[in-house]
Amino acid sequence: MKYSKATNYALHTMVHLTSEPKGQTVSVDQLAHMQDLSPTYLSKILTKLVKAGLIESVPGAKGGYSTSRRAQDISFLDVIEAVEGQSVLFNCAFDHEESECLIESVMIEAEGNMKKELAGRTIQSIAEQCQETKKEK
C-alpha cells in the first residue's frame, strides 16, 4: 500500500496552512517554493483540497490559500481522501458464490482500522508538534 506524492504534499501543505495566523493567506508560489515543487503541480493538489472544503482560495494580488475549517477538525483521513478518493484498497478478484471472501473480509477490517486511526489524527496535532520542535531548536 502506498500513497501518492500528491498526498505527501497535501499533508505538508495543510500543516503549514494551519500554522499560519487566522485570516492570513499563503500564495501558491510560497507553498510550492517551501516544498520545492512547481506551482502548477501544487495548484492541482490545492484544487482538490478546495473541492473537499478543507481550504479556501482568496483571489487577488494579495490572495492565496488558507484553511476553511478549524485545524482541530481536519483529520489526516480528510486530506488523504481529498487527494486519493474514497475507493477501497482491496477487491477480491474471485467470485465466491457460496460465501463471502475471507481474505477480502480481513483486508476490509484492516483498512477500516487504518481509516479509524487516520480519522483520529488531526492536522493541528502535527502542526503543534512542529512548532514545539522549532522552539526547542
N, C-alpha and C positions, 0 to 999 in steps of 0.2 A: 504494500500500500504506500502510495506516495502522493503528496500534494504538489500542485504545480508551483513554479516560481512565482506566479502571479499571486498566489495565496500568501506566500512569504512576504512579498512586497506590500500586499494589502494589510497584513497584520502589523508590519513595521510602520506603515503609514498611519494606521489607526492609533497606535501607541503614541506616535509623535503628535498627532492632532489632539489627542486627549490631554496631552501635557501642556498645550497652549492655553493661555488665559481665555476665559469665556468671552465669546464675541470676536475674538481675533481669528483672522483667516490666514491661510498659508497658500502661496501660489503653487501651481503645478511645477513650475521651474524649481522652486526651492525644495519641494518634496522629491523631485526627480534627482536633483543635484545631491541631496542628502544620501540617496541610495545608489548613486552612480548609474542612473537609468536615463533613457531618452524620455523627454516629456510626452511624446506621442504615445509611447508604450504605457507609461503610467496613466495617461488620460483614459485609456481603455479600462484600466482597473478601477479608476476613480468613478467612471460612469456606472460600473456595476455596483459600487458602494452607494452611489446616489440613488440608483433604482431600488436598492434594498432599503433605503431610508436610514442608512447609517451615517451618512454625511450629507452636507448640502453645499451647493456651489453658489458662490456670490459673484455675479458678473461685474465687469468693470475693471478699470486700471488698477484699483486697489483691492480688487476681489481676490477670490481664492476659494479654499475649502475649509470647512470646519465641521465638527461633529453636529449631528442634528438631534441626537439623544444624549441623555446623561451617560457619562462614561461607565458608571456602575451598572447601566442597563444594556451594555453591549458585550456580548459574550464572544469567545473565540469561535463558537459554532455559528453565530450570526455572520461573522466575517467570512468564514470558510464557505458557508452555504451561499453567500452573496457572490463569491467568485467561482466556486466549483459546481454549484447547483445542489439539488437535494436528492439526487438519484442514489439508489442503494449501491454499495460497493461490490456485492456478490450476488449473482444469479445462477442457480443451478442449471447446467447445460442439459440435464437429462429429464425425461418425462417420467415421473414416479406416479403411475396410475393408481396404485393401491394405497399409498400413504404419502405423507409429506417427506421431503428430503431431509434426512437427519443432518447431513453436512450443512445444508443451507440454514437450518434452524440454529446450529452452533454459530455460524457466521453472522446471522441476523442478531443473535443475542450479543455477540462480541461488538458488533457495530453499534448496537443500542447503548452498551456500556461506554463505549468511546464517545458517543454523542452526548451522553449524560455528563461525562467528565468535562468535555469541551464547553457544554452549556453552563456549567458551574464555574468556569474560569472567566473572569471579566478582563476586558482590556485595561480598565482602571487599575486593577491589582498589579499588572505588569508595569504600567506607567509609573505607579508609586514606587515599585522596586527599583526601576531605572533611576528615578530621582534620588532615592536614598543612596544608590551606588555612586551617583555623581557627587553627592555631598561628602561621601567618605573619601573621595579622591582628592 
